[in-house]
Amino acid sequence: MSDLLSLNPALAQQLGVADGDLSSKQATDALKKLSLEDIMTGLAANGKNAKDMASYKFWQTQPVPKFGEKAEIEEGPFKIVDLEKVPKEPGPLVDGFEWVTMDLTNDEEIKEVFDLLYGHYVEDNEAMFRFNYSVSFLRWALLSPGWSKEWHVGVRASASRKLVAFISAVPIALRVRNKVLHASEVNFLCIHKKLRSKRLAPVLIKEITRRCYLQKIWQAIYTAGVVLPTPVSTTRYYHRSLDWQKLNDVGFSPLPHGSKPQYQILKYKLPNNTATKGLRPMEEKDVDAVLDLLQKYLQRFDMAPVFTREEVVHWLLYKKDSPDEQVAWSYVVEDPTTKTITDFFSFYCIESSVINSKHTSIRAAYLYYYATTVALQPHTQAQLKERLNSLVNDALILAKKLKFDVFNALTLMDNALFLEQQKFGAGDGQLHYYLYNYKANPIAGGVDHMNRVDEKGCSGIGVVML
Ligand SMILES: CC(C)(COP(=O)(O)OP(=O)(O)OC[C@H]1O[C@@H](n2cnc3c(N)ncnc32)[C@H](O)[C@@H]1OP(=O)(O)O)[C@@H](O)C(=O)NCCC(=O)NCCS
């Protein structure tokens, strides 16, 4: 059991056995309630038996799958919503608070959202790091093609006017197997620390749902580190050190038993220059080629966005004349003879505040979309693996040059083919994918039943959430 728990540090910590000591009665009792599979997939979490629907007072009322429905099902919506019956006004809030629609084109209002997230957004289990999404990032994430002001929902304290909670959505055309859903992508749910555990989250979720329904959007995709009923897929975080010393200083990367700092630094050393011929930053003239390549590549996955040209421009192309700082970096490979675009990859930046350390923040690159023509032609797994490894190695070199400290990736898309070879280490975090008002059969998340990267199965997830 100790060995198994060492493969799932997040769960070990929740059970209070982070040091491998299984002697406490509380820990053994909690463990007895879990199946082996639950332990390994992280489905057991939160201190409550995560598979017990009765403990999800809110989610059990929602059009989402119950736990344990294993049989193959016909995919489709849980319910057809009658627009006439959708309330025209928001539900009531507790006294002293009121709904606001945020205007994120206004610098002051987007700064308010930034401040709320800066102080209160997602932290790791030990409260050592907190995501610090920049204002530029929020503009990129929340003002994407088709965005609607109505979907940037805030709660203010009536007296002080302070923003104390937020939830948002942007539109997405999402293919789930062979059906394309016009859905919303819900993100940035955040409640001020002083207002936690007061059942405000369900109120926010109901409000964003109402506002999506009013625009005839009946489905949503969202992700969370916590287990809710019921993930359509579970992926795992992997981290690749770029500046091991700094990551060690801030407590992110412990020194492995029996190693020395200089060995670790050597282990993660990268060449100074990229190796792929024809690799260069993506430009405006590449948009159509990238769109075509990406659309075809994403066909490989069970669930993926259906990108438009406008979206490729928005999500992948850095506009040099933009007053915003750059948040996403995209590169293409241009064949020197044919001049065609054969591959592309991208990553984006999220800093994390380090709570209590001499360094104030960690700069993390997150692997975003990528594609290669190797996958579109007849190929062996070994050929695809080789190509992806060289592309991702170049991505690491570029990210290092851009002063990132760590490169993060999930076990989605074809990532299982390069994570270990590129020296990514398994993280203790998981990212669960959820669909609202849509029944879908499970999608592989790129980890096996032991929560290890699954090179054979890979993942059916082709959607990267910010
Ligand atoms: C996530 C957060 C908004 C939840 O608020 P809270 O005050 O802890 O919880 P509340 O009392 O308001 O609501 C609890 C309900 O929300 C659900 N919930 C908690 N986190 C959730 C999440 N990330 N997504 C959806 N539902 C969530 C709970 O399961 C519970 O419902 P249940 O009774 O059906 O189980 C708050 O903890 C927060 O702002 N955390 C930091 C930011 C964050 O983690 N955001 C989510 C990113 S995915």
The ligand as a MOL file (V3000), in Angstrom:
LIG
                    3D

  0  0  0     0  0            999 V3000
M  V30 BEGIN CTAB
M  V30 COUNTS 48 50 0 0 0
M  V30 BEGIN ATOM
M  V30 1 C -13.5580 26.4500 -6.2190 0
M  V30 2 C -14.2700 27.4170 -5.2930 0
M  V30 3 C -14.9460 28.4870 -6.1270 0
M  V30 4 C -15.3290 26.6210 -4.5170 0
M  V30 5 O -15.9140 27.4650 -3.5720 0
M  V30 6 P -16.1720 27.0090 -2.0320 0
M  V30 7 O -16.5150 28.2020 -1.2650 0
M  V30 8 O -14.9840 26.1950 -1.6280 0
M  V30 9 O -17.4060 26.0010 -2.1400 0
M  V30 10 P -18.9700 26.3330 -1.9660 0
M  V30 11 O -19.3880 26.1140 -0.5790 0
M  V30 12 O -19.2890 27.6670 -2.5250 0
M  V30 13 O -19.6220 25.2310 -2.9400 0
M  V30 14 C -19.3670 23.8810 -2.7570 0
M  V30 15 C -19.8560 23.1480 -3.9840 0
M  V30 16 O -19.0900 23.5480 -5.1380 0
M  V30 17 C -18.5030 22.3870 -5.7280 0
M  V30 18 N -17.2000 22.7340 -6.2650 0
M  V30 19 C -16.0590 22.9690 -5.5770 0
M  V30 20 N -15.0600 23.2390 -6.4190 0
M  V30 21 C -15.5880 23.1780 -7.6580 0
M  V30 22 C -15.0390 23.3550 -8.9410 0
M  V30 23 N -13.7570 23.6510 -9.1200 0
M  V30 24 N -15.8460 23.2180 -10.0080 0
M  V30 25 C -17.1460 22.9220 -9.8380 0
M  V30 26 N -17.7340 22.7260 -8.6380 0
M  V30 27 C -16.9390 22.8570 -7.5690 0
M  V30 28 C -18.3950 21.4120 -4.5910 0
M  V30 29 O -18.2710 20.0870 -5.0720 0
M  V30 30 C -19.6720 21.6590 -3.8480 0
M  V30 31 O -20.7810 21.0500 -4.4990 0
M  V30 32 P -21.3560 19.6040 -3.9560 0
M  V30 33 O -22.0900 19.8690 -2.6980 0
M  V30 34 O -22.2360 19.1020 -5.0660 0
M  V30 35 O -20.1520 18.7530 -3.7410 0
M  V30 36 C -13.2960 28.0880 -4.2710 0
M  V30 37 O -12.7590 27.0930 -3.4420 0
M  V30 38 C -12.1500 28.8070 -4.9440 0
M  V30 39 O -12.2970 29.9550 -5.3800 0
M  V30 40 N -10.9750 28.1340 -5.0060 0
M  V30 41 C -9.8050 28.6940 -5.6480 0
M  V30 42 C -9.9810 28.7490 -7.1360 0
M  V30 43 C -10.3820 27.4200 -7.7420 0
M  V30 44 O -9.9620 26.3580 -7.3160 0
M  V30 45 N -11.2120 27.4980 -8.7980 0
M  V30 46 C -11.6870 26.3520 -9.5270 0
M  V30 47 C -10.7820 26.0610 -10.6240 0
M  V30 48 S -11.3290 24.6210 -11.4590 0
M  V30 END ATOM
M  V30 BEGIN BOND
M  V30 1 1 1 2
M  V30 2 1 2 3
M  V30 3 1 2 4
M  V30 4 1 2 36
M  V30 5 1 4 5
M  V30 6 1 5 6
M  V30 7 2 6 7
M  V30 8 1 6 8
M  V30 9 1 6 9
M  V30 10 1 9 10
M  V30 11 2 10 11
M  V30 12 1 10 12
M  V30 13 1 10 13
M  V30 14 1 13 14
M  V30 15 1 14 15
M  V30 16 1 15 16
M  V30 17 1 15 30
M  V30 18 1 16 17
M  V30 19 1 17 18
M  V30 20 1 17 28
M  V30 21 1 18 19
M  V30 22 1 18 27
M  V30 23 2 19 20
M  V30 24 1 20 21
M  V30 25 1 21 22
M  V30 26 2 21 27
M  V30 27 1 22 23
M  V30 28 2 22 24
M  V30 29 1 24 25
M  V30 30 2 25 26
M  V30 31 1 26 27
M  V30 32 1 28 29
M  V30 33 1 28 30
M  V30 34 1 30 31
M  V30 35 1 31 32
M  V30 36 2 32 33
M  V30 37 1 32 34
M  V30 38 1 32 35
M  V30 39 1 36 37
M  V30 40 1 36 38
M  V30 41 2 38 39
M  V30 42 1 38 40
M  V30 43 1 40 41
M  V30 44 1 41 42
M  V30 45 1 42 43
M  V30 46 2 43 44
M  V30 47 1 43 45
M  V30 48 1 45 46
M  V30 49 1 46 47
M  V30 50 1 47 48
M  V30 END BOND
M  V30 END CTAB
M  END
